[in-house]
Amino acid sequence: MKGLIYNRKGVTHNPVNHWKLSDGIIVAIYQGARGERPDLDFVVKYKKEGKRLRAPSHTHWIVDLLIKSQFNPETVCLFISRWIDKYDTLEPFKSVEERDTYSLIYKEEDNQEFVSLNPYGEFSIEFLSVLIELFIRCEKQTTGAFMFKNLLILMRDYCEGKKDFYQVVGHSKRV
């Protein structure tokens, strides 16, 4: 797990779980401390080979989708719509063990229709899917939380021409 350990305010943080993506990026989760179940909360970070460990801001990945949507808004809309549907079926983690041994539901073969978006922007569909899946589970740890789901809905509305760039980016900075 070289490069996945970080220190903050004198405390060493080791990942509680991690996944290696097909392009070599490692996405890891670390113990969080927020929400109504801080024991189940987690922080997402990722590491590209030769780069430093980063926390993906919502603005970074949403801007990536905005770029992709300039080339194929229908495909981005379908991609986001599928995640909105999955949002309603995904459950929060019920135990620390479940979180720490979690296997992603994302399957590369289920997303072949979206890989045409990979050349646009910074992130792959695989990476975006993993982030979205983890962010959904994280938001669902707190009853009544809705900001992340609203961001997905805003992005879909943008692709459908119902919202503008400023509304989406502005919301992404508040999530």
C-alpha positions as CSV (number, residue, x, y, z in Angstrom):
1,M,0.0,0.0,0.0
2,K,2.9,2.3,-0.8
3,G,1.8,5.9,-1.2
4,L,-1.6,5.3,0.4
5,I,-0.7,6.3,3.9
6,Y,-0.9,10.0,4.8
7,N,-0.4,12.1,7.9
8,R,-2.7,14.9,9.0
9,K,-2.3,16.9,12.2
10,G,0.2,14.3,13.5
11,V,-2.1,11.3,12.9
12,T,-1.2,8.6,10.5
13,H,-4.1,7.4,8.3
14,N,-4.0,4.0,6.6
15,P,-6.7,2.9,4.1
16,V,-9.4,0.7,5.5
17,N,-10.1,-0.6,2.0
18,H,-8.8,0.0,-1.5
19,W,-9.4,-1.0,-5.1
20,K,-7.0,-1.0,-8.1
21,L,-8.7,0.2,-11.3
22,S,-7.8,-1.1,-14.8
23,D,-5.7,2.0,-15.6
24,G,-3.6,1.5,-12.4
25,I,-5.3,4.2,-10.3
26,I,-5.9,3.1,-6.7
27,V,-9.0,4.4,-5.0
28,A,-8.9,4.1,-1.2
29,I,-11.2,4.8,1.7
30,Y,-10.0,6.0,5.1
31,Q,-11.8,6.2,8.5
32,G,-14.0,9.3,8.6
33,A,-15.6,11.0,11.6
34,R,-18.7,12.7,10.4
35,G,-22.4,12.0,10.2
36,E,-24.7,10.2,12.5
37,R,-22.5,7.0,12.2
38,P,-18.9,8.3,12.4
39,D,-17.7,4.8,12.9
40,L,-19.0,3.9,9.4
41,D,-18.0,7.3,7.8
42,F,-15.2,7.3,5.3
43,V,-13.0,9.6,3.3
44,V,-12.2,8.8,-0.4
45,K,-8.8,9.4,-1.8
46,Y,-7.1,8.2,-5.0
47,K,-3.5,7.8,-6.3
48,K,-2.3,7.8,-9.9
49,E,1.1,6.2,-10.4
50,G,3.9,8.8,-9.9
51,K,1.4,11.4,-8.4
52,R,0.5,12.2,-4.9
53,L,-2.5,10.9,-3.0
54,R,-5.5,13.2,-3.7
55,A,-9.0,13.7,-2.3
56,P,-11.4,14.0,-5.3
57,S,-13.4,17.2,-4.9
58,H,-16.9,17.1,-6.3
59,T,-16.1,20.1,-8.5
60,H,-13.2,18.1,-10.2
61,W,-15.3,15.1,-11.2
62,I,-18.4,17.2,-12.1
63,V,-16.3,19.4,-14.4
64,D,-15.0,16.3,-16.0
65,L,-18.6,15.2,-16.7
66,L,-19.4,18.7,-18.0
67,I,-16.5,18.4,-20.5
68,K,-17.6,14.9,-21.5
69,S,-21.2,16.3,-22.0
70,Q,-19.9,18.8,-24.6
71,F,-19.0,15.8,-26.8
72,N,-21.9,13.5,-26.1
73,P,-24.6,14.8,-23.8
74,E,-27.0,11.9,-24.4
75,T,-24.4,9.3,-23.2
76,V,-23.5,11.4,-20.2
77,C,-27.2,11.8,-19.4
78,L,-27.7,8.0,-19.6
79,F,-24.6,7.4,-17.5
80,I,-25.9,9.8,-14.7
81,S,-29.4,8.5,-15.0
82,R,-28.2,5.0,-14.3
83,W,-26.4,6.2,-11.2
84,I,-29.5,8.1,-10.0
85,D,-31.5,4.8,-10.3
86,K,-28.8,2.9,-8.4
87,Y,-28.8,5.7,-5.7
88,D,-32.3,4.6,-4.7
89,T,-31.3,0.9,-4.4
90,L,-27.8,1.2,-2.7
91,E,-27.8,0.9,1.0
92,P,-25.5,2.4,3.6
93,F,-22.9,0.2,5.2
94,K,-24.3,-1.6,8.2
95,S,-21.0,-2.5,9.9
96,V,-17.4,-1.5,9.9
97,E,-16.5,-5.0,8.6
98,E,-18.9,-4.6,5.7
99,R,-17.3,-1.3,4.8
100,D,-13.7,-2.6,5.2
101,T,-14.3,-5.7,3.1
102,Y,-16.6,-4.1,0.5
103,S,-16.4,-5.2,-3.1
104,L,-17.5,-2.6,-5.6
105,I,-20.8,-3.1,-7.6
106,Y,-19.2,-1.4,-10.6
107,K,-18.4,-3.9,-13.3
108,E,-16.5,-2.8,-16.4
109,E,-18.6,-5.0,-18.7
110,D,-21.8,-3.2,-17.6
111,N,-20.4,0.1,-18.7
112,Q,-19.1,-0.6,-22.2
113,E,-21.6,1.9,-23.7
114,F,-20.0,4.7,-21.8
115,V,-16.3,4.1,-22.6
116,S,-16.7,6.3,-25.7
117,L,-16.5,9.2,-23.1
118,N,-13.1,8.2,-21.8
119,P,-11.0,10.3,-24.3
120,Y,-12.7,13.5,-23.1
121,G,-11.8,15.1,-19.8
122,E,-9.4,13.8,-17.2
123,F,-11.2,10.8,-15.7
124,S,-12.3,7.4,-17.0
125,I,-15.8,6.1,-16.7
126,E,-14.5,3.4,-14.4
127,F,-13.0,6.0,-12.1
128,L,-16.1,8.2,-12.1
129,S,-18.3,5.2,-11.5
130,V,-16.2,4.1,-8.5
131,L,-16.3,7.6,-7.0
132,I,-20.0,7.9,-7.5
133,E,-20.7,4.5,-6.0
134,L,-18.6,5.4,-2.9
135,F,-20.1,8.9,-2.6
136,I,-23.6,7.4,-2.7
137,R,-22.8,5.0,0.1
138,C,-21.2,7.7,2.1
139,E,-24.1,10.1,1.8
140,K,-26.5,7.3,2.7
141,Q,-24.7,6.9,6.1
142,T,-26.6,10.0,7.2
143,T,-30.4,9.9,7.3
144,G,-32.0,12.7,5.2
145,A,-28.7,13.7,3.4
146,F,-29.4,14.7,-0.2
147,M,-26.7,17.1,-1.5
148,F,-24.9,14.5,-3.5
149,K,-28.1,13.0,-5.1
150,N,-29.1,16.6,-6.0
151,L,-25.8,17.1,-7.7
152,L,-26.4,14.0,-9.8
153,I,-29.9,15.3,-10.7
154,L,-28.5,18.7,-11.6
155,M,-25.9,17.1,-13.9
156,R,-28.7,15.1,-15.6
157,D,-30.8,18.2,-16.0
158,Y,-27.7,20.0,-17.5
159,C,-27.4,17.3,-20.1
160,E,-31.1,17.7,-20.9
161,G,-30.7,21.5,-21.3
162,K,-32.7,22.3,-18.2
163,K,-29.8,23.7,-16.0
164,D,-26.8,25.7,-16.9
165,F,-23.1,25.3,-16.2
166,Y,-23.0,27.8,-13.4
167,Q,-25.8,26.0,-11.5
168,V,-24.0,22.7,-11.6
169,V,-20.6,24.0,-10.7
170,G,-22.0,26.2,-8.0
171,H,-23.8,23.3,-6.4
172,S,-20.7,21.1,-6.7
173,K,-18.7,23.5,-4.5
174,R,-21.3,23.2,-1.7
175,V,-21.5,19.4,-1.6
